[in-house]
């Protein structure tokens, strides 16, 4: 069984650097990747809430 995740190379507009120095992926990147990683990302287009471990419709 192949459970590999899609690996894509970030392009311009896929992320920005936060004031703390972290790479923050944008909605554009998440949509290109094509799935939710369930990490509670700031710009998650899939509506995942890490606190409740659930999805909401967007």
PDB file of N, H, CA, C and O in Angstrom:
ATOM      1  N   UNK A   1       0.848  -1.179   0.000  1.00  0.00           N
ATOM      2  CA  UNK A   1       0.000   0.000   0.000  1.00  0.00           C
ATOM      3  C   UNK A   1       0.888   1.234   0.000  1.00  0.00           C
ATOM      4  O   UNK A   1       1.881   1.273   0.727  1.00  0.00           O
ATOM      5  N   UNK A   2       0.555   2.241  -0.796  1.00  0.00           N
ATOM      6  H   UNK A   2      -0.251   2.209  -1.386  1.00  0.00           H
ATOM      7  CA  UNK A   2       1.349   3.448  -0.911  1.00  0.00           C
ATOM      8  C   UNK A   2       0.641   4.595  -0.198  1.00  0.00           C
ATOM      9  O   UNK A   2      -0.377   5.094  -0.678  1.00  0.00           O
ATOM     10  N   UNK A   3       1.177   5.012   0.945  1.00  0.00           N
ATOM     11  H   UNK A   3       2.004   4.607   1.335  1.00  0.00           H
ATOM     12  CA  UNK A   3       0.596   6.115   1.716  1.00  0.00           C
ATOM     13  C   UNK A   3       1.444   7.369   1.626  1.00  0.00           C
ATOM     14  O   UNK A   3       1.406   8.206   2.529  1.00  0.00           O
ATOM     15  N   UNK A   4       2.212   7.515   0.549  1.00  0.00           N
ATOM     16  H   UNK A   4       2.243   6.836  -0.184  1.00  0.00           H
ATOM     17  CA  UNK A   4       3.112   8.659   0.442  1.00  0.00           C
ATOM     18  C   UNK A   4       2.332   9.950   0.250  1.00  0.00           C
ATOM     19  O   UNK A   4       1.291   9.982  -0.407  1.00  0.00           O
ATOM     20  N   UNK A   5       2.865  11.011   0.842  1.00  0.00           N
ATOM     21  H   UNK A   5       3.711  10.985   1.375  1.00  0.00           H
ATOM     22  CA  UNK A   5       2.272  12.331   0.721  1.00  0.00           C
ATOM     23  C   UNK A   5       2.855  13.030  -0.493  1.00  0.00           C
ATOM     24  O   UNK A   5       3.977  12.742  -0.910  1.00  0.00           O
ATOM     25  N   UNK A   6       2.086  13.949  -1.056  1.00  0.00           N
ATOM     26  H   UNK A   6       1.174  14.183  -0.718  1.00  0.00           H
ATOM     27  CA  UNK A   6       2.537  14.728  -2.202  1.00  0.00           C
ATOM     28  C   UNK A   6       3.566  15.746  -1.730  1.00  0.00           C
ATOM     29  O   UNK A   6       3.278  16.560  -0.853  1.00  0.00           O
ATOM     30  N   UNK A   7       4.748  15.705  -2.297  1.00  0.00           N
ATOM     31  H   UNK A   7       4.983  15.044  -3.010  1.00  0.00           H
ATOM     32  CA  UNK A   7       5.803  16.658  -1.952  1.00  0.00           C
ATOM     33  C   UNK A   7       5.933  17.649  -3.097  1.00  0.00           C
ATOM     34  O   UNK A   7       6.160  17.262  -4.244  1.00  0.00           O
ATOM     35  N   UNK A   8       5.788  18.932  -2.778  1.00  0.00           N
ATOM     36  H   UNK A   8       5.603  19.246  -1.847  1.00  0.00           H
ATOM     37  CA  UNK A   8       5.906  19.958  -3.801  1.00  0.00           C
ATOM     38  C   UNK A   8       6.954  20.981  -3.375  1.00  0.00           C
ATOM     39  O   UNK A   8       7.179  21.195  -2.184  1.00  0.00           O
ATOM     40  N   UNK A   9       7.577  21.596  -4.342  1.00  0.00           N
ATOM     41  H   UNK A   9       7.394  21.422  -5.309  1.00  0.00           H
ATOM     42  CA  UNK A   9       8.561  22.639  -4.072  1.00  0.00           C
ATOM     43  C   UNK A   9       7.837  23.971  -3.936  1.00  0.00           C
ATOM     44  O   UNK A   9       7.084  24.358  -4.830  1.00  0.00           O
ATOM     45  N   UNK A  10       8.054  24.681  -2.823  1.00  0.00           N
ATOM     46  H   UNK A  10       8.665  24.367  -2.096  1.00  0.00           H
ATOM     47  CA  UNK A  10       7.394  25.977  -2.656  1.00  0.00           C
ATOM     48  C   UNK A  10       7.780  26.964  -3.759  1.00  0.00           C
ATOM     49  O   UNK A  10       8.936  27.045  -4.174  1.00  0.00           O
ATOM     50  N   UNK A  11       6.781  27.703  -4.215  1.00  0.00           N
ATOM     51  H   UNK A  11       5.841  27.637  -3.878  1.00  0.00           H
ATOM     52  CA  UNK A  11       6.979  28.741  -5.231  1.00  0.00           C
ATOM     53  C   UNK A  11       6.716  30.103  -4.605  1.00  0.00           C
ATOM     54  O   UNK A  11       6.261  30.196  -3.465  1.00  0.00           O
ATOM     55  N   UNK A  12       7.004  31.158  -5.360  1.00  0.00           N
ATOM     56  H   UNK A  12       7.373  31.083  -6.286  1.00  0.00           H
ATOM     57  CA  UNK A  12       6.750  32.512  -4.872  1.00  0.00           C
ATOM     58  C   UNK A  12       5.275  32.661  -4.491  1.00  0.00           C
ATOM     59  O   UNK A  12       4.388  32.291  -5.260  1.00  0.00           O
ATOM     60  N   UNK A  13       5.027  33.199  -3.315  1.00  0.00           N
ATOM     61  H   UNK A  13       5.748  33.499  -2.691  1.00  0.00           H
ATOM     62  CA  UNK A  13       3.661  33.389  -2.834  1.00  0.00           C
ATOM     63  C   UNK A  13       3.142  32.222  -2.015  1.00  0.00           C
ATOM     64  O   UNK A  13       2.036  32.292  -1.478  1.00  0.00           O
ATOM     65  N   UNK A  14       3.924  31.139  -1.906  1.00  0.00           N
ATOM     66  H   UNK A  14       4.822  31.082  -2.342  1.00  0.00           H
ATOM     67  CA  UNK A  14       3.496  29.972  -1.140  1.00  0.00           C
ATOM     68  C   UNK A  14       3.738  30.126   0.357  1.00  0.00           C
ATOM     69  O   UNK A  14       3.122  29.419   1.155  1.00  0.00           O
ATOM     70  N   UNK A  15       4.617  31.031   0.746  1.00  0.00           N
ATOM     71  H   UNK A  15       5.117  31.605   0.097  1.00  0.00           H
ATOM     72  CA  UNK A  15       4.889  31.229   2.160  1.00  0.00           C
ATOM     73  C   UNK A  15       5.468  32.620   2.398  1.00  0.00           C
ATOM     74  O   UNK A  15       5.877  33.314   1.467  1.00  0.00           O
ATOM     75  N   UNK A  16       5.490  33.001   3.657  1.00  0.00           N
ATOM     76  H   UNK A  16       5.158  32.437   4.413  1.00  0.00           H
ATOM     77  CA  UNK A  16       6.169  34.220   4.062  1.00  0.00           C
ATOM     78  C   UNK A  16       6.872  33.933   5.381  1.00  0.00           C
ATOM     79  O   UNK A  16       6.562  32.951   6.055  1.00  0.00           O
ATOM     80  N   UNK A  17       7.805  34.780   5.744  1.00  0.00           N
ATOM     81  H   UNK A  17       8.057  35.578   5.197  1.00  0.00           H
ATOM     82  CA  UNK A  17       8.533  34.622   6.988  1.00  0.00           C
ATOM     83  C   UNK A  17       7.862  35.491   8.053  1.00  0.00           C
ATOM     84  O   UNK A  17       7.676  36.693   7.859  1.00  0.00           O
ATOM     85  N   UNK A  18       7.503  34.872   9.177  1.00  0.00           N
ATOM     86  H   UNK A  18       7.654  33.897   9.335  1.00  0.00           H
ATOM     87  CA  UNK A  18       6.861  35.608  10.262  1.00  0.00           C
ATOM     88  C   UNK A  18       7.893  36.472  10.987  1.00  0.00           C
ATOM     89  O   UNK A  18       9.095  36.268  10.818  1.00  0.00           O
ATOM     90  N   UNK A  19       7.439  37.428  11.787  1.00  0.00           N
ATOM     91  H   UNK A  19       6.462  37.594  11.924  1.00  0.00           H
ATOM     92  CA  UNK A  19       8.390  38.252  12.562  1.00  0.00           C
ATOM     93  C   UNK A  19       9.283  37.410  13.483  1.00  0.00           C
ATOM     94  O   UNK A  19      10.387  37.825  13.835  1.00  0.00           O
ATOM     95  N   UNK A  20       8.797  36.229  13.868  1.00  0.00           N
ATOM     96  H   UNK A  20       7.900  35.892  13.582  1.00  0.00           H
ATOM     97  CA  UNK A  20       9.580  35.342  14.730  1.00  0.00           C
ATOM     98  C   UNK A  20      10.598  34.517  13.939  1.00  0.00           C
ATOM     99  O   UNK A  20      11.427  33.819  14.522  1.00  0.00           O
ATOM    100  N   UNK A  21      10.528  34.603  12.598  1.00  0.00           N
ATOM    101  H   UNK A  21       9.854  35.170  12.124  1.00  0.00           H
ATOM    102  CA  UNK A  21      11.483  33.896  11.757  1.00  0.00           C
ATOM    103  C   UNK A  21      11.012  32.555  11.228  1.00  0.00           C
ATOM    104  O   UNK A  21      11.802  31.812  10.645  1.00  0.00           O
ATOM    105  N   UNK A  22       9.732  32.228  11.421  1.00  0.00           N
ATOM    106  H   UNK A  22       9.091  32.831  11.894  1.00  0.00           H
ATOM    107  CA  UNK A  22       9.188  30.960  10.935  1.00  0.00           C
ATOM    108  C   UNK A  22       8.641  31.110   9.518  1.00  0.00           C
ATOM    109  O   UNK A  22       8.231  32.199   9.117  1.00  0.00           O
ATOM    110  N   UNK A  23       8.637  30.021   8.768  1.00  0.00           N
ATOM    111  H   UNK A  23       8.970  29.136   9.093  1.00  0.00           H
ATOM    112  CA  UNK A  23       8.031  29.996   7.443  1.00  0.00           C
ATOM    113  C   UNK A  23       6.541  29.674   7.635  1.00  0.00           C
ATOM    114  O   UNK A  23       6.194  28.654   8.229  1.00  0.00           O
ATOM    115  N   UNK A  24       5.685  30.534   7.140  1.00  0.00           N
ATOM    116  H   UNK A  24       5.967  31.364   6.658  1.00  0.00           H
ATOM    117  CA  UNK A  24       4.242  30.343   7.279  1.00  0.00           C
ATOM    118  C   UNK A  24       3.654  30.126   5.883  1.00  0.00           C
ATOM    119  O   UNK A  24       3.694  31.025   5.043  1.00  0.00           O
ATOM    120  N   UNK A  25       3.114  28.944   5.643  1.00  0.00           N
ATOM    121  H   UNK A  25       3.081  28.214   6.325  1.00  0.00           H
ATOM    122  CA  UNK A  25       2.556  28.625   4.330  1.00  0.00           C
ATOM    123  C   UNK A  25       1.210  29.305   4.128  1.00  0.00           C
ATOM    124  O   UNK A  25       0.401  29.399   5.051  1.00  0.00           O
ATOM    125  N   UNK A  26       0.984  29.773   2.911  1.00  0.00           N
ATOM    126  H   UNK A  26       1.641  29.696   2.161  1.00  0.00           H
ATOM    127  CA  UNK A  26      -0.244  30.482   2.568  1.00  0.00           C
ATOM    128  C   UNK A  26      -1.312  29.503   2.086  1.00  0.00           C
ATOM    129  O   UNK A  26      -1.040  28.322   1.869  1.00  0.00           O
ATOM    130  N   UNK A  27      -2.523  30.013   1.925  1.00  0.00           N
ATOM    131  H   UNK A  27      -2.744  30.972   2.101  1.00  0.00           H
ATOM    132  CA  UNK A  27      -3.621  29.203   1.394  1.00  0.00           C
ATOM    133  C   UNK A  27      -3.261  28.671   0.009  1.00  0.00           C
ATOM    134  O   UNK A  27      -3.597  27.539  -0.336  1.00  0.00           O
ATOM    135  N   UNK A  28      -2.579  29.490  -0.774  1.00  0.00           N
ATOM    136  H   UNK A  28      -2.306  30.410  -0.494  1.00  0.00           H
ATOM    137  CA  UNK A  28      -2.129  29.079  -2.114  1.00  0.00           C
ATOM    138  C   UNK A  28      -1.317  27.781  -2.048  1.00  0.00           C
ATOM    139  O   UNK A  28      -1.545  26.863  -2.836  1.00  0.00           O
ATOM    140  N   UNK A  29      -0.382  27.709  -1.116  1.00  0.00           N
ATOM    141  H   UNK A  29      -0.197  28.455  -0.476  1.00  0.00           H
ATOM    142  CA  UNK A  29       0.447  26.504  -0.974  1.00  0.00           C
ATOM    143  C   UNK A  29      -0.396  25.299  -0.571  1.00  0.00           C
ATOM    144  O   UNK A  29      -0.269  24.221  -1.150  1.00  0.00           O
ATOM    145  N   UNK A  30      -1.257  25.490   0.423  1.00  0.00           N
ATOM    146  H   UNK A  30      -1.361  26.366   0.894  1.00  0.00           H
ATOM    147  CA  UNK A  30      -2.079  24.371   0.901  1.00  0.00           C
ATOM    148  C   UNK A  30      -2.959  23.807  -0.212  1.00  0.00           C
ATOM    149  O   UNK A  30      -3.113  22.591  -0.329  1.00  0.00           O
ATOM    150  N   UNK A  31      -3.532  24.683  -1.023  1.00  0.00           N
ATOM    151  H   UNK A  31      -3.407  25.671  -0.928  1.00  0.00           H
ATOM    152  CA  UNK A  31      -4.378  24.218  -2.123  1.00  0.00           C
ATOM    153  C   UNK A  31      -3.562  23.488  -3.187  1.00  0.00           C
ATOM    154  O   UNK A  31      -4.028  22.494  -3.744  1.00  0.00           O
ATOM    155  N   UNK A  32      -2.348  23.965  -3.475  1.00  0.00           N
ATOM    156  H   UNK A  32      -1.969  24.772  -3.022  1.00  0.00           H
ATOM    157  CA  UNK A  32      -1.486  23.264  -4.442  1.00  0.00           C
ATOM    158  C   UNK A  32      -1.084  21.886  -3.908  1.00  0.00           C
ATOM    159  O   UNK A  32      -0.990  20.924  -4.670  1.00  0.00           O
ATOM    160  N   UNK A  33      -0.848  21.798  -2.595  1.00  0.00           N
ATOM    161  H   UNK A  33      -0.924  22.580  -1.976  1.00  0.00           H
ATOM    162  CA  UNK A  33      -0.469  20.518  -1.988  1.00  0.00           C
ATOM    163  C   UNK A  33      -1.619  19.533  -2.081  1.00  0.00           C
ATOM    164  O   UNK A  33      -1.407  18.350  -2.348  1.00  0.00           O
ATOM    165  N   UNK A  34      -2.837  20.012  -1.863  1.00  0.00           N
ATOM    166  H   UNK A  34      -3.010  20.973  -1.646  1.00  0.00           H
ATOM    167  CA  UNK A  34      -4.015  19.192  -2.111  1.00  0.00           C
ATOM    168  C   UNK A  34      -4.574  18.390  -0.950  1.00  0.00           C
ATOM    169  O   UNK A  34      -5.484  17.586  -1.151  1.00  0.00           O
ATOM    170  N   UNK A  35      -4.062  18.580   0.254  1.00  0.00           N
ATOM    171  H   UNK A  35      -3.323  19.234   0.417  1.00  0.00           H
ATOM    172  CA  UNK A  35      -4.618  17.867   1.410  1.00  0.00           C
ATOM    173  C   UNK A  35      -4.322  18.652   2.682  1.00  0.00           C
ATOM    174  O   UNK A  35      -3.440  19.511   2.702  1.00  0.00           O
ATOM    175  N   UNK A  36      -5.064  18.353   3.738  1.00  0.00           N
ATOM    176  H   UNK A  36      -5.781  17.656   3.721  1.00  0.00           H
ATOM    177  CA  UNK A  36      -4.855  18.990   5.031  1.00  0.00           C
ATOM    178  C   UNK A  36      -3.901  18.136   5.866  1.00  0.00           C
ATOM    179  O   UNK A  36      -4.056  16.918   5.946  1.00  0.00           O
ATOM    180  N   UNK A  37      -2.917  18.783   6.486  1.00  0.00           N
ATOM    181  H   UNK A  37      -2.791  19.773   6.421  1.00  0.00           H
ATOM    182  CA  UNK A  37      -1.936  18.062   7.301  1.00  0.00           C
ATOM    183  C   UNK A  37      -2.383  17.944   8.760  1.00  0.00           C
ATOM    184  O   UNK A  37      -1.718  17.282   9.557  1.00  0.00           O
ATOM    185  N   UNK A  38      -3.495  18.576   9.113  1.00  0.00           N
ATOM    186  H   UNK A  38      -4.035  19.114   8.466  1.00  0.00           H
ATOM    187  CA  UNK A  38      -4.068  18.559  10.463  1.00  0.00           C
ATOM    188  C   UNK A  38      -3.095  19.075  11.518  1.00  0.00           C
ATOM    189  O   UNK A  38      -3.031  18.548  12.628  1.00  0.00           O
ATOM    190  N   UNK A  39      -2.335  20.118  11.156  1.00  0.00           N
ATOM    191  H   UNK A  39      -2.388  20.546  10.254  1.00  0.00           H
ATOM    192  CA  UNK A  39      -1.400  20.739  12.094  1.00  0.00           C
ATOM    193  C   UNK A  39      -1.929  22.061  12.640  1.00  0.00           C
ATOM    194  O   UNK A  39      -1.262  22.711  13.446  1.00  0.00           O
ATOM    195  N   UNK A  40      -3.116  22.462  12.211  1.00  0.00           N
ATOM    196  H   UNK A  40      -3.658  21.934  11.556  1.00  0.00           H
ATOM    197  CA  UNK A  40      -3.694  23.719  12.678  1.00  0.00           C
ATOM    198  C   UNK A  40      -3.061  24.930  12.021  1.00  0.00           C
ATOM    199  O   UNK A  40      -2.852  25.955  12.670  1.00  0.00           O
ATOM    200  N   UNK A  41      -2.759  24.820  10.750  1.00  0.00           N
ATOM    201  H   UNK A  41      -2.929  23.987  10.223  1.00  0.00           H
ATOM    202  CA  UNK A  41      -2.087  25.895  10.019  1.00  0.00           C
ATOM    203  C   UNK A  41      -2.916  27.185  10.019  1.00  0.00           C
ATOM    204  O   UNK A  41      -4.145  27.148   9.947  1.00  0.00           O
ATOM    205  N   UNK A  42      -2.230  28.304  10.100  1.00  0.00           N
ATOM    206  H   UNK A  42      -1.232  28.334  10.158  1.00  0.00           H
ATOM    207  CA  UNK A  42      -2.852  29.631  10.149  1.00  0.00           C
ATOM    208  C   UNK A  42      -3.733  29.909   8.936  1.00  0.00           C
ATOM    209  O   UNK A  42      -4.779  30.546   9.064  1.00  0.00           O
ATOM    210  N   UNK A  43      -3.322  29.438   7.761  1.00  0.00           N
ATOM    211  H   UNK A  43      -2.473  28.920   7.657  1.00  0.00           H
ATOM    212  CA  UNK A  43      -4.045  29.733   6.519  1.00  0.00           C
ATOM    213  C   UNK A  43      -4.689  28.483   5.908  1.00  0.00           C
ATOM    214  O   UNK A  43      -4.774  28.364   4.685  1.00  0.00           O
ATOM    215  N   UNK A  44      -5.137  27.562   6.750  1.00  0.00           N
ATOM    216  H   UNK A  44      -5.068  27.659   7.743  1.00  0.00           H
ATOM    217  CA  UNK A  44      -5.725  26.307   6.264  1.00  0.00           C
ATOM    218  C   UNK A  44      -7.024  26.572   5.486  1.00  0.00           C
ATOM    219  O   UNK A  44      -7.975  27.124   6.039  1.00  0.00           O
ATOM    220  N   UNK A  45      -7.061  26.179   4.207  1.00  0.00           N
ATOM    221  H   UNK A  45      -6.289  25.731   3.758  1.00  0.00           H
ATOM    222  CA  UNK A  45      -8.278  26.378   3.420  1.00  0.00           C
ATOM    223  C   UNK A  45      -9.289  25.246   3.616  1.00  0.00           C
ATOM    224  O   UNK A  45     -10.386  25.291   3.060  1.00  0.00           O
ATOM    225  N   UNK A  46      -8.925  24.241   4.399  1.00  0.00           N
ATOM    226  H   UNK A  46      -8.034  24.205   4.851  1.00  0.00           H
ATOM    227  CA  UNK A  46      -9.783  23.074   4.580  1.00  0.00           C
ATOM    228  C   UNK A  46     -10.657  23.167   5.827  1.00  0.00           C
ATOM    229  O   UNK A  46     -11.493  22.296   6.067  1.00  0.00           O
ATOM    230  N   UNK A  47     -10.463  24.226   6.625  1.00  0.00           N
ATOM    231  H   UNK A  47      -9.783  24.933   6.430  1.00  0.00           H
ATOM    232  CA  UNK A  47     -11.317  24.448   7.784  1.00  0.00           C
ATOM    233  C   UNK A  47     -10.998  23.582   8.984  1.00  0.00           C
ATOM    234  O   UNK A  47     -11.870  23.362   9.825  1.00  0.00           O
ATOM    235  N   UNK A  48      -9.774  23.083   9.091  1.00  0.00           N
ATOM    236  H   UNK A  48      -9.066  23.263   8.408  1.00  0.00           H
ATOM    237  CA  UNK A  48      -9.408  22.216  10.217  1.00  0.00           C
ATOM    238  C   UNK A  48      -9.168  23.037  11.475  1.00  0.00           C
ATOM    239  O   UNK A  48      -8.507  24.074  11.430  1.00  0.00           O
ATOM    240  N   UNK A  49      -9.709  22.570  12.602  1.00  0.00           N
ATOM    241  H   UNK A  49     -10.246  21.727  12.639  1.00  0.00           H
ATOM    242  CA  UNK A  49      -9.515  23.204  13.897  1.00  0.00           C
ATOM    243  C   UNK A  49      -8.764  22.222  14.781  1.00  0.00           C
ATOM    244  O   UNK A  49      -9.298  21.175  15.147  1.00  0.00           O
ATOM    245  N   UNK A  50      -7.528  22.557  15.124  1.00  0.00           N
ATOM    246  H   UNK A  50      -7.093  23.407  14.827  1.00  0.00           H
ATOM    247  CA  UNK A  50      -6.683  21.649  15.914  1.00  0.00           C
ATOM    248  C   UNK A  50      -7.226  21.463  17.332  1.00  0.00           C
ATOM    249  O   UNK A  50      -7.081  20.386  17.911  1.00  0.00           O
ATOM    250  N   UNK A  51      -7.846  22.493  17.893  1.00  0.00           N
ATOM    251  H   UNK A  51      -7.964  23.368  17.422  1.00  0.00           H
ATOM    252  CA  UNK A  51      -8.356  22.409  19.263  1.00  0.00           C
ATOM    253  C   UNK A  51      -9.491  21.400  19.377  1.00  0.00           C
ATOM    254  O   UNK A  51      -9.595  20.690  20.377  1.00  0.00           O
ATOM    255  N   UNK A  52     -10.342  21.334  18.352  1.00  0.00           N
ATOM    256  H   UNK A  52     -10.257  21.911  17.540  1.00  0.00           H
ATOM    257  CA  UNK A  52     -11.493  20.421  18.386  1.00  0.00           C
ATOM    258  C   UNK A  52     -11.275  19.172  17.534  1.00  0.00           C
ATOM    259  O   UNK A  52     -12.103  18.261  17.531  1.00  0.00           O
ATOM    260  N   UNK A  53     -10.145  19.139  16.806  1.00  0.00           N
ATOM    261  H   UNK A  53      -9.473  19.879  16.809  1.00  0.00           H
ATOM    262  CA  UNK A  53      -9.840  18.019  15.904  1.00  0.00           C
ATOM    263  C   UNK A  53     -11.002  17.753  14.944  1.00  0.00           C
ATOM    264  O   UNK A  53     -11.413  16.610  14.740  1.00  0.00           O
ATOM    265  N   UNK A  54     -11.517  18.833  14.364  1.00  0.00           N
ATOM    266  H   UNK A  54     -11.184  19.761  14.530  1.00  0.00           H
ATOM    267  CA  UNK A  54     -12.650  18.706  13.450  1.00  0.00           C
ATOM    268  C   UNK A  54     -12.511  19.699  12.303  1.00  0.00           C
ATOM    269  O   UNK A  54     -11.687  20.612  12.344  1.00  0.00           O
ATOM    270  N   UNK A  55     -13.332  19.499  11.283  1.00  0.00           N
ATOM    271  H   UNK A  55     -14.002  18.757  11.250  1.00  0.00           H
ATOM    272  CA  UNK A  55     -13.353  20.375  10.112  1.00  0.00           C
ATOM    273  C   UNK A  55     -14.650  21.176  10.120  1.00  0.00           C
ATOM    274  O   UNK A  55     -15.708  20.673  10.496  1.00  0.00           O
ATOM    275  N   UNK A  56     -14.544  22.426   9.697  1.00  0.00           N
ATOM    276  H   UNK A  56     -13.684  22.835   9.391  1.00  0.00           H
ATOM    277  CA  UNK A  56     -15.741  23.231   9.508  1.00  0.00           C
ATOM    278  C   UNK A  56     -15.810  23.608   8.035  1.00  0.00           C
ATOM    279  O   UNK A  56     -14.787  23.725   7.361  1.00  0.00           O
ATOM    280  N   UNK A  57     -17.013  23.794   7.556  1.00  0.00           N
ATOM    281  H   UNK A  57     -17.845  23.700   8.104  1.00  0.00           H
ATOM    282  CA  UNK A  57     -17.190  24.151   6.158  1.00  0.00           C
ATOM    283  C   UNK A  57     -16.724  25.580   5.937  1.00  0.00           C
ATOM    284  O   UNK A  57     -17.024  26.468   6.736  1.00  0.00           O
ATOM    285  N   UNK A  58     -15.999  25.799   4.862  1.00  0.00           N
ATOM    286  H   UNK A  58     -15.756  25.078   4.213  1.00  0.00           H
ATOM    287  CA  UNK A  58     -15.534  27.153   4.539  1.00  0.00           C
ATOM    288  C   UNK A  58     -16.235  27.635   3.304  1.00  0.00           C
ATOM    289  O   UNK A  58     -15.992  28.755   2.853  1.00  0.00           O
TER     290      UNK A  58
END
